[in-house]
């Protein structure tokens, strides 16, 4: 096989399509599959979600911005990693918090 950078756009599409098919059959997480196949995890994700845009949308939570009538007394700080920290008013709905925790599990995949 040619160097990846030398592949035509159609060849790159076929390269990633083949890996996505193999990934789906593998039973591995995306990260584990990429490690096993010596692939860039972020390139894999980009191509995976290009082919499955509905999957990418399900990884995000739609949060409606609202202004509470009263100023909150305290905050909730959620740290998912050193780079990802979220701060919420104490009166955030239980449903939104539940959805955030569920989405954070996907980020750790």
MIDO-784241 format. One record per residue (C-alpha): x, y, z; residue number from 1. Coordinates in Angstrom, 2 decimals, m for minus. Each point is the difference from the previous one (the first is absolute). Example, Ala and Ser with C-alpha at 12.3 -4.5 7.8 and 13.67 -1.06 7.14 Angstrom:
# MIDO-784241
        xx        yy        zz   pos
     12.30     m4.50      7.80     1
      1.37      3.44     m0.66     2
This chain:
# MIDO-784241
        xx        yy        zz   pos
      0.00      0.00      0.00     1
      1.13      3.54     m0.75     2
      0.82      2.48      2.72     3
     m3.31      1.31      1.35     4
      0.81      3.55     m1.08     5
      0.39     m1.19     m3.59     6
     m3.47     m1.56     m0.15     7
     m2.71      1.65     m2.10     8
     m3.15      1.21      1.80     9
     m1.87     m3.09     m1.26    10
      2.76     m2.30      1.26    11
     m0.05      1.72      3.40    12
     m3.76     m0.43      0.15    13
      0.36     m3.72     m0.78    14
      2.84     m0.34      2.55    15
     m2.16      1.43      2.80    16
     m3.16     m1.80     m1.16    17
      1.86     m3.32      0.26    18
      1.23      0.85      3.51    19
     m3.46      1.13      1.12    20
     m1.48     m3.32     m1.22    21
      2.72     m1.94      1.84    22
     m0.47      2.14      3.12    23
     m3.73     m0.75      0.10    24
      0.69     m3.74     m0.15    25
      2.83      0.17      2.54    26
     m2.04      0.65      3.15    27
      2.74      2.38      1.16    28
     m0.32      3.63      1.02    29
      1.14      2.52     m2.60    30
      3.09      0.76      2.04    31
      0.99     m3.68      0.41    32
     m0.60     m0.73     m3.69    33
      2.21      2.93     m1.05    34
      2.77     m1.09      2.37    35
     m0.19     m3.56     m1.35    36
      0.09      1.19     m3.64    37
      2.53      2.80      0.63    38
     m2.46      2.66     m1.21    39
     m0.46      3.57      1.11    40
     m2.96     m0.04      2.39    41
     m1.05      3.54     m0.96    42
      0.23     m0.69     m3.74    43
     m2.06     m3.14      0.51    44
     m2.67      1.93      1.91    45
     m0.11      2.69     m2.69    46
     m0.61     m2.55     m2.74    47
     m2.38     m2.05      2.15    48
     m2.24      2.99      0.66    49
      0.22      1.19     m3.62    50
     m1.61     m3.31     m0.92    51
     m2.40      0.01      2.99    52
     m0.98      3.62      0.72    53
     m2.98     m1.09      2.13    54
      2.42     m1.78      2.36    55
      2.02      3.17      0.46    56
     m3.09      2.01      0.88    57
     m1.01     m2.50      2.67    58
      3.29      0.69      1.85    59
     m1.05      3.56      0.78    60
     m2.59      1.27      2.42    61
     m2.29      2.82     m0.98    62
     m0.14      2.37      2.97    63
     m2.48      2.82     m0.09    64
      1.39      3.20      1.43    65
     m2.26      1.41      2.66    66
      0.24      2.69      2.64    67
     m1.30     m1.02      3.41    68
     m2.11      2.55      1.79    69
      2.10     m0.16      3.14    70
      3.76      0.15      0.21    71
      1.39     m3.38      1.05    72
      1.82     m0.21      3.29    73
      2.52     m2.62     m1.08    74
      1.43     m1.69     m3.07    75
      0.59     m3.57     m1.10    76
      3.37     m0.58     m1.66    77
      0.43     m3.13     m2.13    78
      3.57     m0.93     m1.01    79
      0.18     m2.63     m2.72    80
      3.74      0.46     m0.52    81
      2.64      2.64      0.48    82
     m1.23      1.68     m3.19    83
     m3.75     m0.44      0.39    84
     m1.72      1.73      2.90    85
     m3.62      1.11      0.13    86
     m1.69      2.28      2.50    87
     m3.74     m0.01      0.67    88
     m2.38      1.91      2.19    89
     m1.27     m2.00      2.95    90
     m3.51      0.08     m1.47    91
      0.92     m1.91     m3.16    92
     m2.63     m2.61     m0.78    93
      0.61     m3.58      1.00    94
     m0.78     m1.12     m3.56    95
      2.74      2.19     m1.50    96
      2.54     m1.22      2.56    97
     m0.93     m3.61     m0.75    98
      0.49      0.61     m3.75    99
      3.37      1.66      0.62   100
      1.22     m2.96      2.06   101
     m1.18     m2.41     m2.67   102
      1.84      1.97     m2.71   103
      3.16      0.13      2.11   104
      0.07     m3.82     m0.03   105
      0.22      0.17     m3.81   106
      2.93      2.42      0.22   107
      1.93     m2.53      2.07   108
     m0.45     m2.68     m2.68   109
